[in-house]
């Protein structure tokens, strides 16, 4: 490897869910399990077959849509959650002007802050001191400024 750099494997397909039963993911399996549980509750509560079909068929279709439908590559439950968030927020914003114009001008007016103090400056190095430091750097620290030449 060049320059001692390590190579790392970058994972790909991060948005693909793991399949647990054939082509069905864990999320899809749980949604269908809950749907079938609701179907059983409907069957147990309402004994008449007509009522069971009228109530059970929409629940089954809705469970299938939530489990398998995708809109623009996103699972359907994300779309439903985004719709709920959008509907909960007001679409029209109304400005409630409770302040007078004089109060608004007072808020807009900014106090003049004093300019910040200039940053401290370091004293300039003298030519002889600069020469000594460059000699220390060039010799790798072997030369000490206190040594006589």
Residue, then its C-alpha position, 0 to 999 in steps of 0.5 A: x500500500x502506498x504511503x502506509x495508507x490503509x484501505x477500508x471496505x465501504x458498505x454499499x446498498x445501505x437502504x436495502x433491508x435484510x430479507x428474512x423469509x424469501x423476498x419478505x423483509x422483517x418490517x413486511x413480516x411484522x406488518x403482515x403479522x399485525x394485519x393477520x392478527x387484526x383479521x383474526x380479532x375481526x373474525x372472533x368478534x363478528x361471527x357473520x361472514x358478511x360483516x367479517x368480509x366487509x371489515x376484514x377486506x379493507x384491513x387486509x388491503x391496507x396492511x398489504x399496502x403498508x407492507x409492500x407498496x413503495x412511493x418514489x422508492x420510499x416505504x408507504x408508511x414514510x409517506x403517510x407519516x410525512x403527510x400527517x406532519x404536513x397536515x399538522x403544521x399550519x399552511x398559512x402564517x399570520x402575523x399578529x402585529x402586537x407591537x407599535x411602530x415605535x417599539x419595533x424601531x426600538x428593537x431595530x435600533x442597535x447600540x454602537x458597540x466599541x470596536x474590539x481591542x487590537x490583538x497583542x503583537x509579539x516583539x520582533x526578533x533581532x537579527x542575531x536571535x533569528x540567526x541563532x534560532x535558524x542555526x538551532x533548527x538547521x543543526x537539529x538541536x545539536x547547536x545550543x545558543x549558549x555554546x561558544x563558537 
